[in-house]
Amino acid sequence: MRIGELARRAGTTTRALRFYESQGLLDAPRAANGYRDYGEEHVRLVTEIRTLQAAGLSLDDTRPFVDCLRSGHEAGDSCADSIEVYERKLAEVDACLDRLNAVRAELLAKLTAAMARQPDPCRVTTNQETGT
């Protein structure tokens, strides 16, 4: 199949496919006329890349999954390198959640302290609210 059909079937653009190719994630033999000749395995590779990116992985993070599929495995996460990417990304997400929880706790403490100082918090009105 040609690049346009692959793009349609994988739900992406030809530009993205060319970029994947330039990054070494996608390759296809050339037909006699010079056009790339993609097969079903390419649909699967591109779908895997897009699914992983939608889950928050970078394009570079998808490499082990693509390599795993290319080596004949049924699933891109059947290989140890893919599992390591999952573990690393989960650790990054956990660290981010920890930071956000710390920020939340700090904001909650500040709000609680502010509310304790004033039983009835004052409201600042603007000219728009008063009509003046």
Protein Blocks (a to p, Z undefined) as FASTA:
>chain_A
ZZklmmmmnopafklmmmmmmnopaccdddfkopacddfklmmmmmmmmmmmmnopafkl
mmmmmmmmmnopabfklpfklmmmmmmmmmmmmmmmmmmmmmmmmmmmmmmmmmmmpmba
cddddfklnoZZ
